[in-house]
Amino acid sequence: MTIVELTNPSAFHALRVYQQDRARNVFGVPTAKAPMPKRETRAELEARGAEITMVPTRVTVREGGALRSVMRDVPTPLWRAEGAESLAEWCTSLLEKMADDARRGPSSDTPKAQRVVDAWAEPKPFESIPPHGKLTLPLVEEKRFLVECDDEVALQIANQSNARTIRLRTRDSTTGETTHVAWIAPAREYSRAAIVTANKKAAAVIELQPS
């Protein structure tokens, strides 16, 4: 479990916190023991990590003499899109994971075919945070938290975990559609943080990156 401390920056309005359960489909059909996958070399990982992917990112633009915040698709290397600080760190992390998998070997138990779907159940009220109040959120992969406020607030979310990446999104309160805001990489040497906004029309979404 990853712990996140949420602080209400508003002096007048409470934060409404909701919890959502992930839709996880588990099929109990036995499958044959799979051989260990081929391990990629560092050169192969460097080539894969350097591939460009489009990441929705909030940027500030000037229109008609005024600054406004908009979402744009920004070309981003895969290693950065997955929350790493550098290509070397991304490659090293994957190489360590492959080495751990090789040491463990294939599971001796008959595995189940499992598919994780990025779909979520209806939000359920979880807690209310009074003005300038604080609340600790227990993040697990099967649940995520939504935060709404009658006023627009900027929430600074810090990742204290040294193993898990946190994803921040916004969720349209009418349509339920989500927009990516930021990845917060694990805190290997120091805490990392990012900001997500919440208001009446769009909730802030705080969740773990699926493993």
Summary of the structure (lengths in Angstrom):
residues: 211
radius of gyration: 19.5
end to end distance: 12.7
largest distance: 64.7
contacts: 562
relative contact order: 0.27
helix: 14%
strand: 52%
